[in-house]
């Protein structure tokens, strides 16, 4: 099929690579405009833009994908179908109805519709997730599902380890759906859950919650967002890896007296295995405490 691809993130870039290696190689890629990134706030291209240039695919970065100029660009490409993955902007009419649009969504819909399905699946302690290929509609990830594939969530999975597997799974599933023109089935709205966008409060390791929940939060936000715990001086300590232990200081108290920092929790305690002090590199909890004591 003649395809146009819309995507932005690292996940979407991995799917683009696989799609470009198939008989459905996009004739046009659309992604978001370059934006300032990092401490230096230098202008940087989205991952999908980098991959499209590398693969020699025509690339456009419209400020608004729904405006007349973008619609004309897509129309000139004469697609049979548009493929979308983590584009990062709402696709509206008339584009929504102009072509069949397939969306790659990393969850087993209708579970975890929304912005952060991988993170929310780990945070909630799900033992599996997956990828769905669905028809894009005006609702939030509510369109008919054309194909699904499941993936186990291991007890030590982070966002980073799980996302890599889902990228490969989703890319292959998209190509297979295009190959087979798979029929699509309406979702059961009675089974819907929502994966809300990660906000600053989600990053905070709050000792009033059970340690097991906080350990899952650390894994769900590693390495792309990062969890953190408040220090007594008002600063925050980044947490890259943590471990649940049976007991520790009172709930909400951060102990720096042992070999590792330990956060007291409502149930159990959380040992901070790998941390990142403000303005410094990540290090072991032991090295962090050694530095504080020297």
Buried (B, 14 or more C-beta within 10 A) or exposed (E): BEBBBBBBBBBBBBBBBBBBEBEBBBBBBBBBEEEEEEEEEEEBBBBBBBBBEEBEBEBBBBEEBBEEEBBEBBEEBEBEBBBBBBBBBEBEEEBBEEBBBBBBBBBBBBBBBBBBBBBBBBBBEBEEBBBBBBBBBEEEBBBBBBBBBEBEBEEEBBBBBBBEBBBBBBBBBBBBBBEEEBEBEEBEEEEBBBBEEBEEEBBBBBBEBBBBBBBBBBBBBBEBBBBBBBBEEEEBBBBBBBBBBEEBBEBBBBBBEEEBBBBBBBEBBBBBBBBBBEEEEBBBBBEBBEEEEE
